[in-house]
Amino acid sequence: MPDHVHPIPDDERVACEVCMKEIPRSEATVAEATDYVAYFCGLDCYDKWQAKGKAQDHPPVAPPKSTPG
Ligand SMILES: [Zn+2]
């Protein structure tokens, strides 16, 4: 048995992706991007980040075809 154990860093601080505010990871809003994980101080910043990401990214979405008949 080890004398000292490493506790899980639950109070680790992360920076908000949008406003760079430091917040405890346990309280952060987490978004899993393609390559990394983004943290946000709240849904307000999360929303901004989402809107920004969607604006510069154009997924090839085909328009729904409505076939008559
Ligand atoms: Zn923020």
N, CA, C, O and the ligand as a Tripos MOL2 file, in Angstrom:
@<TRIPOS>MOLECULE
protein
  277   275    70     0     0
PROTEIN
NO_CHARGES

@<TRIPOS>ATOM
      1 N           0.8400   -1.2130    0.0000 N.3       1 MET1
      2 CA          0.0000    0.0000    0.0000 C.3       1 MET1
      3 C           0.8710    1.2580    0.0000 C.2       1 MET1
      4 O           1.7560    1.4050    0.8440 O.2       1 MET1
      5 N           0.6280    2.1260   -0.9100 N.am      2 PRO2
      6 CA          1.3730    3.3920   -0.9370 C.3       2 PRO2
      7 C           0.9770    4.2800    0.2210 C.2       2 PRO2
      8 O          -0.1710    4.2920    0.6670 O.2       2 PRO2
      9 N           1.9540    5.0160    0.6900 N.am      3 ASP3
     10 CA          1.7170    5.8760    1.8310 C.3       3 ASP3
     11 C           0.8110    7.0540    1.4730 C.2       3 ASP3
     12 O          -0.0350    7.4940    2.2510 O.2       3 ASP3
     13 N           1.0400    7.5350    0.2540 N.am      4 HIS4
     14 CA          0.2260    8.6720   -0.1700 C.3       4 HIS4
     15 C          -0.4030    8.3760   -1.5250 C.2       4 HIS4
     16 O           0.2660    7.8580   -2.4190 O.2       4 HIS4
     17 N          -1.6310    8.6860   -1.6770 N.am      5 VAL5
     18 CA         -2.3030    8.4660   -2.9530 C.3       5 VAL5
     19 C          -2.5740    9.8070   -3.6200 C.2       5 VAL5
     20 O          -2.7550   10.8360   -2.9700 O.2       5 VAL5
     21 N          -2.5930    9.7470   -4.9200 N.am      6 HIS6
     22 CA         -2.8950   10.9790   -5.6480 C.3       6 HIS6
     23 C          -4.4050   11.1150   -5.8380 C.2       6 HIS6
     24 O          -5.0210   10.3240   -6.5520 O.2       6 HIS6
     25 N          -4.9720   12.0850   -5.2200 N.am      7 PRO7
     26 CA         -6.4220   12.2840   -5.3700 C.3       7 PRO7
     27 C          -6.7640   12.8000   -6.7650 C.2       7 PRO7
     28 O          -5.9460   13.4290   -7.4370 O.2       7 PRO7
     29 N          -7.9520   12.5260   -7.1610 N.am      8 ILE8
     30 CA         -8.4000   13.0240   -8.4650 C.3       8 ILE8
     31 C          -8.5460   14.5420   -8.3960 C.2       8 ILE8
     32 O          -9.2510   15.0670   -7.5340 O.2       8 ILE8
     33 N          -7.8780   15.2380   -9.3070 N.am      9 PRO9
     34 CA         -7.9360   16.7160   -9.2870 C.3       9 PRO9
     35 C          -9.3000   17.2260   -9.6980 C.2       9 PRO9
     36 O          -9.5130   17.6570  -10.8310 O.2       9 PRO9
     37 N         -10.2060   17.1670   -8.7590 N.am     10 ASP10
     38 CA        -11.5790   17.5490   -9.0700 C.3      10 ASP10
     39 C         -11.7480   19.0620   -9.0810 C.2      10 ASP10
     40 O         -12.6420   19.6060   -9.7290 O.2      10 ASP10
     41 N         -10.8520   19.7280   -8.3350 N.am     11 ASP11
     42 CA        -10.9500   21.1810   -8.2820 C.3      11 ASP11
     43 C          -9.9530   21.8380   -9.2270 C.2      11 ASP11
     44 O          -9.5600   22.9900   -9.0460 O.2      11 ASP11
     45 N          -9.5620   21.0860  -10.2230 N.am     12 GLU12
     46 CA         -8.6550   21.6390  -11.2180 C.3      12 GLU12
     47 C          -9.3270   22.7990  -11.9430 C.2      12 GLU12
     48 O         -10.5170   22.7610  -12.2540 O.2      12 GLU12
     49 N          -8.5280   23.8250  -12.2000 N.am     13 ARG13
     50 CA         -9.1180   25.0100  -12.8220 C.3      13 ARG13
     51 C          -8.8550   25.0180  -14.3220 C.2      13 ARG13
     52 O          -7.7650   24.6890  -14.7920 O.2      13 ARG13
     53 N          -9.8730   25.3980  -15.0390 N.am     14 VAL14
     54 CA         -9.7590   25.4850  -16.4880 C.3      14 VAL14
     55 C         -10.1860   26.8760  -16.9300 C.2      14 VAL14
     56 O         -10.8800   27.5930  -16.2100 O.2      14 VAL14
     57 N          -9.7560   27.2340  -18.1260 N.am     15 ALA15
     58 CA        -10.1010   28.5580  -18.6400 C.3      15 ALA15
     59 C         -11.2450   28.4430  -19.6370 C.2      15 ALA15
     60 O         -11.2600   27.5640  -20.4990 O.2      15 ALA15
     61 N         -12.2030   29.3580  -19.4970 N.am     16 CYS16
     62 CA        -13.3220   29.3950  -20.4170 C.3      16 CYS16
     63 C         -12.8180   29.6760  -21.8390 C.2      16 CYS16
     64 O         -11.9890   30.5610  -22.0520 O.2      16 CYS16
     65 N         -13.3210   28.9250  -22.7840 N.am     17 GLU17
     66 CA        -12.8610   29.0340  -24.1680 C.3      17 GLU17
     67 C         -13.1960   30.3840  -24.7800 C.2      17 GLU17
     68 O         -12.5320   30.8290  -25.7160 O.2      17 GLU17
     69 N         -14.2080   31.0250  -24.2600 N.am     18 VAL18
     70 CA        -14.6820   32.2770  -24.8570 C.3      18 VAL18
     71 C         -14.1320   33.5100  -24.1260 C.2      18 VAL18
     72 O         -13.5070   34.3730  -24.7420 O.2      18 VAL18
     73 N         -14.3660   33.5870  -22.8240 N.am     19 CYS19
     74 CA        -13.9760   34.7860  -22.0850 C.3      19 CYS19
     75 C         -12.7240   34.5750  -21.2340 C.2      19 CYS19
     76 O         -12.2890   35.4870  -20.5310 O.2      19 CYS19
     77 N         -12.1460   33.3750  -21.2980 N.am     20 MET20
     78 CA        -10.8790   33.0610  -20.6200 C.3      20 MET20
     79 C         -10.9650   33.1690  -19.0930 C.2      20 MET20
     80 O          -9.9470   33.2820  -18.4090 O.2      20 MET20
     81 N         -12.1540   33.1340  -18.5910 N.am     21 LYS21
     82 CA        -12.3260   33.1830  -17.1480 C.3      21 LYS21
     83 C         -12.0020   31.8180  -16.5460 C.2      21 LYS21
     84 O         -12.3750   30.7800  -17.0930 O.2      21 LYS21
     85 N         -11.3020   31.8360  -15.4100 N.am     22 GLU22
     86 CA        -10.9220   30.5750  -14.7830 C.3      22 GLU22
     87 C         -12.0350   30.0580  -13.8950 C.2      22 GLU22
     88 O         -12.5910   30.7770  -13.0640 O.2      22 GLU22
     89 N         -12.3420   28.7840  -14.1010 N.am     23 ILE23
     90 CA        -13.4280   28.1660  -13.3620 C.3      23 ILE23
     91 C         -13.0240   26.7480  -12.9670 C.2      23 ILE23
     92 O         -12.2200   26.1200  -13.6570 O.2      23 ILE23
     93 N         -13.5700   26.2430  -11.8700 N.am     24 PRO24
     94 CA        -13.3150   24.8540  -11.4980 C.3      24 PRO24
     95 C         -13.8820   23.9140  -12.5580 C.2      24 PRO24
     96 O         -14.9890   24.1120  -13.0580 O.2      24 PRO24
     97 N         -13.1040   22.8910  -12.8870 N.am     25 ARG25
     98 CA        -13.5290   21.9900  -13.9520 C.3      25 ARG25
     99 C         -14.8530   21.3140  -13.6410 C.2      25 ARG25
    100 O         -15.6450   21.0130  -14.5340 O.2      25 ARG25
    101 N         -15.0730   21.0810  -12.3510 N.am     26 SER26
    102 CA        -16.3110   20.4070  -11.9540 C.3      26 SER26
    103 C         -17.5450   21.2560  -12.2320 C.2      26 SER26
    104 O         -18.6560   20.7400  -12.3540 O.2      26 SER26
    105 N         -17.3310   22.5820  -12.3320 N.am     27 GLU27
    106 CA        -18.4610   23.4830  -12.5690 C.3      27 GLU27
    107 C         -18.5430   23.9580  -14.0120 C.2      27 GLU27
    108 O         -19.4800   24.6570  -14.3970 O.2      27 GLU27
    109 N         -17.5490   23.5700  -14.8040 N.am     28 ALA28
    110 CA        -17.4920   24.0630  -16.1770 C.3      28 ALA28
    111 C         -18.4550   23.2990  -17.0800 C.2      28 ALA28
    112 O         -18.7420   22.1190  -16.8750 O.2      28 ALA28
    113 N         -18.9350   24.0120  -18.0750 N.am     29 THR29
    114 CA        -19.7200   23.3760  -19.1260 C.3      29 THR29
    115 C         -18.7400   22.8090  -20.1450 C.2      29 THR29
    116 O         -17.8980   23.5370  -20.6730 O.2      29 THR29
    117 N         -18.8450   21.5280  -20.4200 N.am     30 VAL30
    118 CA        -17.8610   20.8660  -21.2630 C.3      30 VAL30
    119 C         -18.4590   20.5430  -22.6210 C.2      30 VAL30
    120 O         -19.5740   20.0330  -22.7300 O.2      30 VAL30
    121 N         -17.6790   20.8560  -23.6570 N.am     31 ALA31
    122 CA        -18.0880   20.5070  -25.0070 C.3      31 ALA31
    123 C         -16.9700   19.7170  -25.6630 C.2      31 ALA31
    124 O         -15.8180   20.1510  -25.6740 O.2      31 ALA31
    125 N         -17.3000   18.5830  -26.1980 N.am     32 GLU32
    126 CA        -16.2800   17.7590  -26.8320 C.3      32 GLU32
    127 C         -16.1970   18.0940  -28.3130 C.2      32 GLU32
    128 O         -17.0730   17.7370  -29.1000 O.2      32 GLU32
    129 N         -15.1230   18.7900  -28.6740 N.am     33 ALA33
    130 CA        -14.9070   19.1190  -30.0780 C.3      33 ALA33
    131 C         -14.2050   17.9430  -30.7720 C.2      33 ALA33
    132 O         -13.9650   16.8970  -30.1690 O.2      33 ALA33
    133 N         -13.8910   18.1440  -32.0300 N.am     34 THR34
    134 CA        -13.2900   17.0630  -32.8100 C.3      34 THR34
    135 C         -11.9290   16.6620  -32.2570 C.2      34 THR34
    136 O         -11.6340   15.4760  -32.1070 O.2      34 THR34
    137 N         -11.1090   17.6520  -31.9570 N.am     35 ASP35
    138 CA         -9.7300   17.3830  -31.5560 C.3      35 ASP35
    139 C          -9.4540   17.6030  -30.0780 C.2      35 ASP35
    140 O          -8.4560   17.1140  -29.5500 O.2      35 ASP35
    141 N         -10.3250   18.3270  -29.4170 N.am     36 TYR36
    142 CA        -10.0570   18.6940  -28.0380 C.3      36 TYR36
    143 C         -11.3420   18.8570  -27.2570 C.2      36 TYR36
    144 O         -12.4440   18.7280  -27.7910 O.2      36 TYR36
    145 N         -11.1700   19.1460  -25.9740 N.am     37 VAL37
    146 CA        -12.3300   19.4000  -25.1250 C.3      37 VAL37
    147 C         -12.3300   20.8640  -24.7240 C.2      37 VAL37
    148 O         -11.3220   21.3880  -24.2500 O.2      37 VAL37
    149 N         -13.4560   21.5150  -24.9160 N.am     38 ALA38
    150 CA        -13.5510   22.9330  -24.6050 C.3      38 ALA38
    151 C         -14.3620   23.1190  -23.3250 C.2      38 ALA38
    152 O         -15.3490   22.4240  -23.0850 O.2      38 ALA38
    153 N         -13.9180   24.0750  -22.5100 N.am     39 TYR39
    154 CA        -14.6130   24.3690  -21.2570 C.3      39 TYR39
    155 C         -15.2210   25.7680  -21.3090 C.2      39 TYR39
    156 O         -14.6830   26.6860  -21.9280 O.2      39 TYR39
    157 N         -16.3490   25.8890  -20.6440 N.am     40 PHE40
    158 CA        -17.0360   27.1760  -20.6240 C.3      40 PHE40
    159 C         -17.5070   27.4970  -19.2160 C.2      40 PHE40
    160 O         -17.8460   26.6030  -18.4410 O.2      40 PHE40
    161 N         -17.5230   28.8000  -18.8930 N.am     41 CYS41
    162 CA        -17.9400   29.2170  -17.5570 C.3      41 CYS41
    163 C         -19.4520   29.1000  -17.4170 C.2      41 CYS41
    164 O         -19.9740   29.0120  -16.3050 O.2      41 CYS41
    165 N         -20.1480   29.1010  -18.5380 N.am     42 GLY42
    166 CA        -21.6000   28.9820  -18.4780 C.3      42 GLY42
    167 C         -22.1810   28.7350  -19.8520 C.2      42 GLY42
    168 O         -21.4740   28.7450  -20.8590 O.2      42 GLY42
    169 N         -23.4610   28.5170  -19.8740 N.am     43 LEU43
    170 CA        -24.1370   28.2460  -21.1430 C.3      43 LEU43
    171 C         -24.0830   29.4420  -22.0920 C.2      43 LEU43
    172 O         -24.1780   29.2940  -23.3110 O.2      43 LEU43
    173 N         -23.9270   30.6280  -21.5080 N.am     44 ASP44
    174 CA        -23.8710   31.8330  -22.3230 C.3      44 ASP44
    175 C         -22.6530   31.8000  -23.2450 C.2      44 ASP44
    176 O         -22.7510   32.0850  -24.4390 O.2      44 ASP44
    177 N         -21.5110   31.4500  -22.6720 N.am     45 CYS45
    178 CA        -20.2920   31.3770  -23.4630 C.3      45 CYS45
    179 C         -20.3480   30.1510  -24.3860 C.2      45 CYS45
    180 O         -19.8930   30.2060  -25.5290 O.2      45 CYS45
    181 N         -20.8860   29.0970  -23.9020 N.am     46 TYR46
    182 CA        -21.0220   27.8880  -24.7130 C.3      46 TYR46
    183 C         -21.8290   28.1640  -25.9760 C.2      46 TYR46
    184 O         -21.5230   27.6610  -27.0570 O.2      46 TYR46
    185 N         -22.8470   28.9630  -25.8100 N.am     47 ASP47
    186 CA        -23.7160   29.3210  -26.9340 C.3      47 ASP47
    187 C         -22.9510   30.1590  -27.9670 C.2      47 ASP47
    188 O         -23.0830   29.9600  -29.1750 O.2      47 ASP47
    189 N         -22.1560   31.0920  -27.4580 N.am     48 LYS48
    190 CA        -21.3600   31.9480  -28.3400 C.3      48 LYS48
    191 C         -20.3710   31.1060  -29.1490 C.2      48 LYS48
    192 O         -20.1950   31.2940  -30.3530 O.2      48 LYS48
    193 N         -19.7370   30.1740  -28.4410 N.am     49 TRP49
    194 CA        -18.7350   29.3150  -29.0890 C.3      49 TRP49
    195 C         -19.3930   28.4500  -30.1560 C.2      49 TRP49
    196 O         -18.8360   28.2460  -31.2350 O.2      49 TRP49
    197 N         -20.5530   27.9580  -29.8510 N.am     50 GLN50
    198 CA        -21.2910   27.1220  -30.8000 C.3      50 GLN50
    199 C         -21.6240   27.9050  -32.0620 C.2      50 GLN50
    200 O         -21.4290   27.4300  -33.1810 O.2      50 GLN50
    201 N         -22.1290   29.1130  -31.8560 N.am     51 ALA51
    202 CA        -22.5120   29.9630  -32.9790 C.3      51 ALA51
    203 C         -21.3010   30.3010  -33.8410 C.2      51 ALA51
    204 O         -21.3790   30.3090  -35.0690 O.2      51 ALA51
    205 N         -20.1730   30.5820  -33.1710 N.am     52 LYS52
    206 CA        -18.9560   30.9310  -33.8810 C.3      52 LYS52
    207 C         -18.4470   29.7360  -34.6940 C.2      52 LYS52
    208 O         -18.0210   29.8780  -35.8400 O.2      52 LYS52
    209 N         -18.5030   28.5770  -34.0780 N.am     53 GLY53
    210 CA        -18.0210   27.3810  -34.7550 C.3      53 GLY53
    211 C         -18.8610   27.0270  -35.9670 C.2      53 GLY53
    212 O         -18.3400   26.5990  -36.9970 O.2      53 GLY53
    213 N         -20.1600   27.2090  -35.8330 N.am     54 LYS54
    214 CA        -21.0620   26.8860  -36.9310 C.3      54 LYS54
    215 C         -20.9020   27.8750  -38.0790 C.2      54 LYS54
    216 O         -21.1020   27.5310  -39.2440 O.2      54 LYS54
    217 N         -20.5360   29.1140  -37.7330 N.am     55 ALA55
    218 CA        -20.4260   30.1580  -38.7450 C.3      55 ALA55
    219 C         -19.2780   29.8900  -39.7100 C.2      55 ALA55
    220 O         -19.3780   30.1730  -40.9040 O.2      55 ALA55
    221 N         -18.1740   29.3330  -39.1730 N.am     56 GLN56
    222 CA        -17.0060   29.1300  -40.0250 C.3      56 GLN56
    223 C         -16.9350   27.7120  -40.5770 C.2      56 GLN56
    224 O         -16.0390   27.3810  -41.3540 O.2      56 GLN56
    225 N         -17.8510   26.9110  -40.1840 N.am     57 ASP57
    226 CA        -17.8390   25.5350  -40.6600 C.3      57 ASP57
    227 C         -19.0900   25.2590  -41.4860 C.2      57 ASP57
    228 O         -20.2100   25.5540  -41.0690 O.2      57 ASP57
    229 N         -18.8740   24.6920  -42.6510 N.am     58 HIS58
    230 CA        -20.0160   24.4080  -43.5160 C.3      58 HIS58
    231 C         -20.1170   22.9200  -43.8130 C.2      58 HIS58
    232 O         -19.5090   22.4250  -44.7610 O.2      58 HIS58
    233 N         -20.8650   22.2320  -43.0240 N.am     59 PRO59
    234 CA        -21.0320   20.8040  -43.2820 C.3      59 PRO59
    235 C         -21.8850   20.5740  -44.5230 C.2      59 PRO59
    236 O         -22.8710   21.2750  -44.7530 O.2      59 PRO59
    237 N         -21.4940   19.5870  -45.3130 N.am     60 PRO60
    238 CA        -22.2430   19.3100  -46.5470 C.3      60 PRO60
    239 C         -23.5990   18.6820  -46.2540 C.2      60 PRO60
    240 O         -23.7660   17.4630  -46.2560 O.2      60 PRO60
    241 N         -24.5370   19.5480  -46.0080 N.am     61 VAL61
    242 CA        -25.8760   19.0610  -45.7080 C.3      61 VAL61
    243 C         -26.7650   19.1860  -46.9460 C.2      61 VAL61
    244 O         -26.9670   20.2830  -47.4680 O.2      61 VAL61
    245 N         -27.2720   18.0940  -47.3910 N.am     62 ALA62
    246 CA        -28.1460   18.1110  -48.5580 C.3      62 ALA62
    247 C         -29.5470   18.5480  -48.1460 C.2      62 ALA62
    248 O         -30.0700   18.1150  -47.1200 O.2      62 ALA62
    249 N         -30.1360   19.4010  -48.9500 N.am     63 PRO63
    250 CA        -31.4960   19.8490  -48.6510 C.3      63 PRO63
    251 C         -32.4850   18.6970  -48.8050 C.2      63 PRO63
    252 O         -32.3770   17.8620  -49.7030 O.2      63 PRO63
    253 N         -33.4450   18.6910  -47.8960 N.am     64 PRO64
    254 CA        -34.4420   17.5980  -47.9600 C.3      64 PRO64
    255 C         -35.2980   17.6730  -49.2320 C.2      64 PRO64
    256 O         -35.9200   18.6930  -49.5280 O.2      64 PRO64
    257 N         -35.3070   16.6020  -49.9420 N.am     65 LYS65
    258 CA        -36.1130   16.5810  -51.1680 C.3      65 LYS65
    259 C         -37.5140   16.0510  -50.8750 C.2      65 LYS65
    260 O         -37.7080   15.0240  -50.2250 O.2      65 LYS65
    261 N         -38.4500   16.7900  -51.3780 N.am     66 SER66
    262 CA        -39.8170   16.3530  -51.1950 C.3      66 SER66
    263 C         -40.3570   15.8570  -52.5330 C.2      66 SER66
    264 O         -40.6210   16.6420  -53.4440 O.2      66 SER66
    265 N         -40.5090   14.5790  -52.6290 N.am     67 THR67
    266 CA        -40.9970   14.0080  -53.8750 C.3      67 THR67
    267 C         -42.5170   13.8920  -53.8460 C.2      67 THR67
    268 O         -43.0880   13.2320  -52.9780 O.2      67 THR67
    269 N         -43.1400   14.5250  -54.7830 N.am     68 PRO68
    270 CA        -44.6110   14.4800  -54.8160 C.3      68 PRO68
    271 C         -45.1330   13.0940  -55.2410 C.2      68 PRO68
    272 O         -44.5930   12.4080  -56.1100 O.2      68 PRO68
    273 N         -46.1620   12.7680  -54.5940 N.am     69 GLY69
    274 CA        -46.8100   11.6030  -55.0510 C.3      69 GLY69
    275 C         -46.6310   10.3480  -54.3460 C.2      69 GLY69
    276 O         -47.1960    9.3290  -54.7440 O.2      69 GLY69
    277 ZN        -16.9680   32.3900  -20.3420 Zn       70 ZN70
@<TRIPOS>BOND
     1     1     2 1
     2     2     3 1
     3     3     4 2
     4     3     5 am
     5     5     6 1
     6     6     7 1
     7     7     8 2
     8     7     9 am
     9     9    10 1
    10    10    11 1
    11    11    12 2
    12    11    13 am
    13    13    14 1
    14    14    15 1
    15    15    16 2
    16    15    17 am
    17    17    18 1
    18    18    19 1
    19    19    20 2
    20    19    21 am
    21    21    22 1
    22    22    23 1
    23    23    24 2
    24    23    25 am
    25    25    26 1
    26    26    27 1
    27    27    28 2
    28    27    29 am
    29    29    30 1
    30    30    31 1
    31    31    32 2
    32    31    33 am
    33    33    34 1
    34    34    35 1
    35    35    36 2
    36    35    37 am
    37    37    38 1
    38    38    39 1
    39    39    40 2
    40    39    41 am
    41    41    42 1
    42    42    43 1
    43    43    44 2
    44    43    45 am
    45    45    46 1
    46    46    47 1
    47    47    48 2
    48    47    49 am
    49    49    50 1
    50    50    51 1
    51    51    52 2
    52    51    53 am
    53    53    54 1
    54    54    55 1
    55    55    56 2
    56    55    57 am
    57    57    58 1
    58    58    59 1
    59    59    60 2
    60    59    61 am
    61    61    62 1
    62    62    63 1
    63    63    64 2
    64    63    65 am
    65    65    66 1
    66    66    67 1
    67    67    68 2
    68    67    69 am
    69    69    70 1
    70    70    71 1
    71    71    72 2
    72    71    73 am
    73    73    74 1
    74    74    75 1
    75    75    76 2
    76    75    77 am
    77    77    78 1
    78    78    79 1
    79    79    80 2
    80    79    81 am
    81    81    82 1
    82    82    83 1
    83    83    84 2
    84    83    85 am
    85    85    86 1
    86    86    87 1
    87    87    88 2
    88    87    89 am
    89    89    90 1
    90    90    91 1
    91    91    92 2
    92    91    93 am
    93    93    94 1
    94    94    95 1
    95    95    96 2
    96    95    97 am
    97    97    98 1
    98    98    99 1
    99    99   100 2
   100    99   101 am
   101   101   102 1
   102   102   103 1
   103   103   104 2
   104   103   105 am
   105   105   106 1
   106   106   107 1
   107   107   108 2
   108   107   109 am
   109   109   110 1
   110   110   111 1
   111   111   112 2
   112   111   113 am
   113   113   114 1
   114   114   115 1
   115   115   116 2
   116   115   117 am
   117   117   118 1
   118   118   119 1
   119   119   120 2
   120   119   121 am
   121   121   122 1
   122   122   123 1
   123   123   124 2
   124   123   125 am
   125   125   126 1
   126   126   127 1
   127   127   128 2
   128   127   129 am
   129   129   130 1
   130   130   131 1
   131   131   132 2
   132   131   133 am
   133   133   134 1
   134   134   135 1
   135   135   136 2
   136   135   137 am
   137   137   138 1
   138   138   139 1
   139   139   140 2
   140   139   141 am
   141   141   142 1
   142   142   143 1
   143   143   144 2
   144   143   145 am
   145   145   146 1
   146   146   147 1
   147   147   148 2
   148   147   149 am
   149   149   150 1
   150   150   151 1
   151   151   152 2
   152   151   153 am
   153   153   154 1
   154   154   155 1
   155   155   156 2
   156   155   157 am
   157   157   158 1
   158   158   159 1
   159   159   160 2
   160   159   161 am
   161   161   162 1
   162   162   163 1
   163   163   164 2
   164   163   165 am
   165   165   166 1
   166   166   167 1
   167   167   168 2
   168   167   169 am
   169   169   170 1
   170   170   171 1
   171   171   172 2
   172   171   173 am
   173   173   174 1
   174   174   175 1
   175   175   176 2
   176   175   177 am
   177   177   178 1
   178   178   179 1
   179   179   180 2
   180   179   181 am
   181   181   182 1
   182   182   183 1
   183   183   184 2
   184   183   185 am
   185   185   186 1
   186   186   187 1
   187   187   188 2
   188   187   189 am
   189   189   190 1
   190   190   191 1
   191   191   192 2
   192   191   193 am
   193   193   194 1
   194   194   195 1
   195   195   196 2
   196   195   197 am
   197   197   198 1
   198   198   199 1
   199   199   200 2
   200   199   201 am
   201   201   202 1
   202   202   203 1
   203   203   204 2
   204   203   205 am
   205   205   206 1
   206   206   207 1
   207   207   208 2
   208   207   209 am
   209   209   210 1
   210   210   211 1
   211   211   212 2
   212   211   213 am
   213   213   214 1
   214   214   215 1
   215   215   216 2
   216   215   217 am
   217   217   218 1
   218   218   219 1
   219   219   220 2
   220   219   221 am
   221   221   222 1
   222   222   223 1
   223   223   224 2
   224   223   225 am
   225   225   226 1
   226   226   227 1
   227   227   228 2
   228   227   229 am
   229   229   230 1
   230   230   231 1
   231   231   232 2
   232   231   233 am
   233   233   234 1
   234   234   235 1
   235   235   236 2
   236   235   237 am
   237   237   238 1
   238   238   239 1
   239   239   240 2
   240   239   241 am
   241   241   242 1
   242   242   243 1
   243   243   244 2
   244   243   245 am
   245   245   246 1
   246   246   247 1
   247   247   248 2
   248   247   249 am
   249   249   250 1
   250   250   251 1
   251   251   252 2
   252   251   253 am
   253   253   254 1
   254   254   255 1
   255   255   256 2
   256   255   257 am
   257   257   258 1
   258   258   259 1
   259   259   260 2
   260   259   261 am
   261   261   262 1
   262   262   263 1
   263   263   264 2
   264   263   265 am
   265   265   266 1
   266   266   267 1
   267   267   268 2
   268   267   269 am
   269   269   270 1
   270   270   271 1
   271   271   272 2
   272   271   273 am
   273   273   274 1
   274   274   275 1
   275   275   276 2
@<TRIPOS>SUBSTRUCTURE
     1 MET1         2 RESIDUE 1 A MET
     2 PRO2         6 RESIDUE 1 A PRO
     3 ASP3        10 RESIDUE 1 A ASP
     4 HIS4        14 RESIDUE 1 A HIS
     5 VAL5        18 RESIDUE 1 A VAL
     6 HIS6        22 RESIDUE 1 A HIS
     7 PRO7        26 RESIDUE 1 A PRO
     8 ILE8        30 RESIDUE 1 A ILE
     9 PRO9        34 RESIDUE 1 A PRO
    10 ASP10       38 RESIDUE 1 A ASP
    11 ASP11       42 RESIDUE 1 A ASP
    12 GLU12       46 RESIDUE 1 A GLU
    13 ARG13       50 RESIDUE 1 A ARG
    14 VAL14       54 RESIDUE 1 A VAL
    15 ALA15       58 RESIDUE 1 A ALA
    16 CYS16       62 RESIDUE 1 A CYS
    17 GLU17       66 RESIDUE 1 A GLU
    18 VAL18       70 RESIDUE 1 A VAL
    19 CYS19       74 RESIDUE 1 A CYS
    20 MET20       78 RESIDUE 1 A MET
    21 LYS21       82 RESIDUE 1 A LYS
    22 GLU22       86 RESIDUE 1 A GLU
    23 ILE23       90 RESIDUE 1 A ILE
    24 PRO24       94 RESIDUE 1 A PRO
    25 ARG25       98 RESIDUE 1 A ARG
    26 SER26      102 RESIDUE 1 A SER
    27 GLU27      106 RESIDUE 1 A GLU
    28 ALA28      110 RESIDUE 1 A ALA
    29 THR29      114 RESIDUE 1 A THR
    30 VAL30      118 RESIDUE 1 A VAL
    31 ALA31      122 RESIDUE 1 A ALA
    32 GLU32      126 RESIDUE 1 A GLU
    33 ALA33      130 RESIDUE 1 A ALA
    34 THR34      134 RESIDUE 1 A THR
    35 ASP35      138 RESIDUE 1 A ASP
    36 TYR36      142 RESIDUE 1 A TYR
    37 VAL37      146 RESIDUE 1 A VAL
    38 ALA38      150 RESIDUE 1 A ALA
    39 TYR39      154 RESIDUE 1 A TYR
    40 PHE40      158 RESIDUE 1 A PHE
    41 CYS41      162 RESIDUE 1 A CYS
    42 GLY42      166 RESIDUE 1 A GLY
    43 LEU43      170 RESIDUE 1 A LEU
    44 ASP44      174 RESIDUE 1 A ASP
    45 CYS45      178 RESIDUE 1 A CYS
    46 TYR46      182 RESIDUE 1 A TYR
    47 ASP47      186 RESIDUE 1 A ASP
    48 LYS48      190 RESIDUE 1 A LYS
    49 TRP49      194 RESIDUE 1 A TRP
    50 GLN50      198 RESIDUE 1 A GLN
    51 ALA51      202 RESIDUE 1 A ALA
    52 LYS52      206 RESIDUE 1 A LYS
    53 GLY53      210 RESIDUE 1 A GLY
    54 LYS54      214 RESIDUE 1 A LYS
    55 ALA55      218 RESIDUE 1 A ALA
    56 GLN56      222 RESIDUE 1 A GLN
    57 ASP57      226 RESIDUE 1 A ASP
    58 HIS58      230 RESIDUE 1 A HIS
    59 PRO59      234 RESIDUE 1 A PRO
    60 PRO60      238 RESIDUE 1 A PRO
    61 VAL61      242 RESIDUE 1 A VAL
    62 ALA62      246 RESIDUE 1 A ALA
    63 PRO63      250 RESIDUE 1 A PRO
    64 PRO64      254 RESIDUE 1 A PRO
    65 LYS65      258 RESIDUE 1 A LYS
    66 SER66      262 RESIDUE 1 A SER
    67 THR67      266 RESIDUE 1 A THR
    68 PRO68      270 RESIDUE 1 A PRO
    69 GLY69      274 RESIDUE 1 A GLY
    70 ZN70       277 GROUP 0 **** ****
